[in-house]
Amino acid sequence: MTENRHAPLFTPLKVGDLTLKNRIVMSPMTRQFSPGGVPTEDVAAYYRRRAEGGAGLIVTEGTGIEDPEALDGPAIPVMYGDTALAGWKRVVEGVHEAGGRIFPQLWHQGVLRDARKSPTHAHLSGRRPSGLWGPVGHHSLPQDYIDSVIAPTRPMTEEEITDVIAAFARAAKNAIDIGFDGIALHGGHGYLIDSFFWHETNRRTDRWGGNHRQRAEFGAEIVRAIRREIGPGKPIMFRFSQHKQQDYWARLGQTPEELGEILNALADAGVDILDASIRGFDTPAFDGSDLNLAGWAKKLTGKISSTVGGIGLSNRLEQMFAGEETRALDNLDRVLERFNNGEFDLILVGRGMLGDPAWSQRVRAGEPLAPFDKSALTRLA
């Protein structure tokens, strides 16, 4: 490796009022090391190490909004309450002291919430647009979990939808008030926002359902509500995906035009960065084109886009969970070819940065990637 080879990844990028020092982003990854929803000193040190390691932007693990059915696990952090916000403020201050920038990823698990894990709300089944969990397709979920969630429940009421939108906006305001640099939203993988997008889980006939554009309204309204709270300058990043945890082969849009109806609704509402979640960064999104999902997001909307999926590694996440050995792999030539062609603007690194906090520095210096350490998945390395 040489420094010149990777130089494009170390150019600044202006997003709203924020300038990122490079194009490498720590991808959001669920950690569950925040007892009672409160980030600890260990969590603050964990994020600070990635800032010290040179990441241009850190996106936190999924963080719950103030809704009793938002989360399941008791150690997932939340973005409300004085104690949790004080914990997050320590996180932000540490990242800033190390020269980094950080967004919280606001999260509502929706239909995928496992009520059995909740210490206080196990009797609540989870928010669902139409009461449907979705069809079981190609997945890697435990059968006992599927058996516990597959039965239909009641659809969300209009009041519940309004309350959840307001809770997203409050969480965003809380985050900006304690110093976060922008807001990220989890709108993919089958979670609540995504379940409104997907026709298999949204069969509503009111303003929140219908065609692709109409099913995008819930997500768009969340973005508008957040924009009203945080003002015009703070960036909003939105994660979306074709695939769902219920079915890896599911698709929001069968064509670019269908996908564009959803993405342009989000862009018009105030999204600055479209975070295209795919399992392999070099996977074409549609037949007849080599563009990946981030490439199509940028082409369809003109917005900044980011890509993710196996960067610097030998396999995809589900292959690792299936027991396949994961190795560090220098695939950055393929990443850079697409980046230099303007396909996307940012790269998100998950497992690679989980195992090596200095991943960004290592790439900038032209050093070999560190061996992947799977134990980092279960500890705060």
Backbone hydrogen bonds, N-H to C=O, Kabsch-Sander energy under -0.5 kcal/mol:
donor,donor_aa,acceptor,acceptor_aa,energy
6,H,2,T,-1.0
6,H,3,E,-0.7
7,A,3,E,-0.7
7,A,4,N,-0.8
9,L,6,H,-1.7
10,F,7,A,-2.2
11,T,8,P,-1.1
13,L,20,L,-2.1
15,V,18,L,-3.7
17,D,233,G,-2.7
18,L,15,V,-2.4
20,L,13,L,-3.4
20,L,18,L,-0.5
23,R,9,L,-2.8
25,V,23,R,-0.5
25,V,347,I,-2.8
26,M,57,L,-2.9
27,S,25,V,-0.6
27,S,349,V,-2.1
34,S,75,A,-2.4
36,G,74,P,-1.3
37,G,34,S,-2.3
37,G,74,P,-0.7
38,V,35,P,-1.5
44,A,40,T,-2.1
45,A,41,E,-2.5
46,Y,42,D,-2.1
47,Y,43,V,-2.1
48,R,44,A,-2.3
49,R,45,A,-2.2
50,R,46,Y,-1.0
51,A,47,Y,-1.7
52,E,48,R,-2.9
53,G,49,R,-1.6
54,G,51,A,-1.6
55,A,50,R,-1.8
56,G,24,I,-1.9
57,L,24,I,-1.3
58,I,101,R,-2.3
59,V,26,M,-1.8
60,T,58,I,-0.5
60,T,103,F,-2.5
63,T,105,Q,-2.8
64,G,77,P,-2.6
65,I,107,W,-1.0
67,D,65,I,-1.9
70,A,67,D,-2.1
76,I,73,G,-1.2
78,V,37,G,-2.2
79,M,64,G,-2.7
85,L,81,G,-2.5
86,A,82,D,-2.1
87,G,83,T,-1.9
88,W,84,A,-2.4
89,K,85,L,-2.3
90,R,86,A,-1.6
91,V,87,G,-1.5
92,V,88,W,-2.7
93,E,89,K,-2.6
94,G,90,R,-2.1
95,V,91,V,-2.2
96,H,92,V,-2.7
97,E,93,E,-2.5
98,A,94,G,-1.3
99,G,96,H,-1.8
100,G,95,V,-2.8
103,F,58,I,-2.6
105,Q,61,E,-0.7
106,L,104,P,-0.8
106,L,184,A,-3.1
107,W,63,T,-2.5
109,Q,70,A,-3.0
112,L,109,Q,-1.9
113,R,110,G,-1.7
115,A,113,R,-0.9
117,K,114,D,-2.2
118,S,115,A,-1.4
124,L,121,H,-1.7
127,R,69,E,-0.5
130,S,201,T,-0.9
137,G,135,P,-0.7
137,G,246,Q,-2.5
139,H,137,G,-0.6
146,I,142,P,-1.9
147,D,143,Q,-2.6
148,S,144,D,-1.2
149,V,145,Y,-1.0
149,V,146,I,-0.9
150,I,146,I,-2.0
153,T,131,G,-2.4
156,M,128,R,-1.8
161,I,157,T,-2.3
162,T,158,E,-2.4
163,D,159,E,-2.4
164,V,160,E,-2.3
165,I,161,I,-2.3
166,A,162,T,-2.1
167,A,163,D,-2.0
168,F,164,V,-2.2
169,A,165,I,-2.0
170,R,166,A,-2.4
171,A,167,A,-2.3
172,A,168,F,-2.2
173,K,169,A,-2.3
174,N,170,R,-2.8
175,A,171,A,-2.3
176,I,172,A,-2.4
177,D,173,K,-2.7
178,I,174,N,-1.4
179,G,176,I,-1.4
180,F,175,A,-2.3
181,D,102,I,-2.3
182,G,102,I,-0.6
183,I,235,P,-2.5
184,A,104,P,-2.6
185,L,237,M,-2.4
186,H,106,L,-2.2
187,G,185,L,-1.0
187,G,239,R,-1.7
189,H,243,H,-0.7
191,Y,188,G,-1.8
192,L,108,H,-1.8
195,S,191,Y,-2.5
196,F,192,L,-1.0
196,F,193,I,-0.9
197,F,193,I,-1.1
198,W,194,D,-2.0
201,T,198,W,-1.2
202,N,198,W,-1.5
203,R,201,T,-0.6
209,G,206,D,-1.7
215,R,211,N,-2.7
216,A,212,H,-1.0
217,E,214,Q,-1.3
220,A,216,A,-2.5
221,E,217,E,-2.7
222,I,218,F,-1.8
223,V,219,G,-2.1
224,R,220,A,-2.5
225,A,221,E,-2.4
226,I,222,I,-2.4
227,R,223,V,-2.7
228,R,224,R,-2.1
229,E,225,A,-1.2
230,I,226,I,-2.5
231,G,227,R,-1.7
237,M,183,I,-3.3
238,F,273,I,-2.8
239,R,185,L,-3.0
239,R,237,M,-0.5
240,F,275,D,-2.3
242,Q,277,S,-0.5
244,K,247,D,-2.0
245,Q,189,H,-2.0
248,Y,138,H,-3.5
250,A,247,D,-1.7
259,L,255,T,-2.1
260,G,256,P,-2.7
261,E,257,E,-1.3
262,I,258,E,-1.0
262,I,259,L,-0.6
263,L,259,L,-2.4
264,N,260,G,-2.7
265,A,261,E,-0.9
266,L,262,I,-1.7
267,A,263,L,-2.6
268,D,264,N,-2.7
269,A,265,A,-1.3
270,G,266,L,-1.0
270,G,267,A,-0.8
271,V,266,L,-1.9
272,D,236,I,-2.7
273,I,236,I,-2.0
274,L,304,I,-2.6
275,D,238,F,-2.8
275,D,273,I,-0.7
276,A,274,L,-1.0
276,A,306,S,-1.7
277,S,240,F,-3.0
277,S,275,D,-0.8
278,I,276,A,-0.7
281,F,309,G,-2.5
283,T,280,G,-2.0
285,A,291,L,-2.6
286,F,291,L,-0.5
289,S,286,F,-1.2
296,W,292,N,-2.1
297,A,293,L,-2.3
298,K,294,A,-2.3
299,K,295,G,-2.3
300,L,296,W,-2.9
301,T,297,A,-1.7
302,G,298,K,-2.5
303,K,297,A,-0.5
304,I,272,D,-1.1
306,S,274,L,-2.0
307,T,346,L,-2.2
313,L,310,G,-1.8
314,S,327,R,-1.8
320,M,316,R,-1.8
321,F,317,L,-2.4
322,A,318,E,-1.3
323,G,320,M,-1.8
324,E,319,Q,-2.3
327,R,325,E,-0.5
329,L,312,G,-1.8
331,N,329,L,-1.7
334,R,331,N,-0.6
335,V,331,N,-1.4
336,L,332,L,-3.3
337,E,333,D,-2.1
338,R,334,R,-1.4
339,F,335,V,-2.5
340,N,336,L,-3.3
341,N,337,E,-1.0
342,G,339,F,-1.8
343,E,338,R,-2.3
345,D,305,S,-2.6
346,L,305,S,-1.4
347,I,23,R,-2.7
348,L,307,T,-3.0
349,V,25,V,-2.9
350,G,348,L,-0.5
353,M,350,G,-0.5
354,L,350,G,-2.0
355,G,351,R,-2.1
356,D,352,G,-1.3
359,W,356,D,-1.8
361,Q,53,G,-1.9
362,R,358,A,-2.6
363,V,359,W,-2.1
364,R,360,S,-2.5
365,A,361,Q,-2.3
366,G,363,V,-1.0
367,E,362,R,-2.5
374,K,372,F,-0.7
376,A,373,D,-1.9
377,L,374,K,-2.0
378,T,375,S,-1.5
379,R,376,A,-0.8
381,A,379,R,-1.3
